[in-house]
Amino acid sequence: MAKTGYKKKRDQAMLDVVGKNIRYYRQQKEIKQVKFANMCNIEPKMLYSYEYGKVEIGVSMVALIAKQLGLEPNVLLIPREELK
């Protein structure tokens, strides 16, 4: 496979927005982290990593988490300050 010279760059600001939103809406529903991880069929450590922007999160995982929170996926992508 030929190299294209393209290097994937993390958008840390977006990862932080998504993570903060996941944590905020989970806490609003008063769901503990371990229980919510089980609801999403992921390890609690992975949920922690998502909530604190430590790892990339895929579109399908954003959709699954949003569904478990009773939200549309796009809500997790918007900084909460912009939703006010």
Steps between C-alpha positions, in 0.01 A plus 500: 500500500644838400548769758300813434687731733179555695540473874186470705488774760286483812257782556547517876251784539226288339592195708472718810157633396364151432646363823369783715156462344493125560599552864254789547195323357587172676523683832176688431330160474677394822656196339825378651793458263527121543127449443501721192804320358310173539196653329727589205675163507844654552756484778472773766860595426405571137203714605734693730739549208217633282371732773845651553598524132783252533412290194331544163131416494333365187173614350326173580603526867377862517167379357477211749583718800253767387228238463565370852473859626177561307666764280561562134870438422561858384427628852822339619700689235387850596662691787232540767556878509366510141183310599387770744 
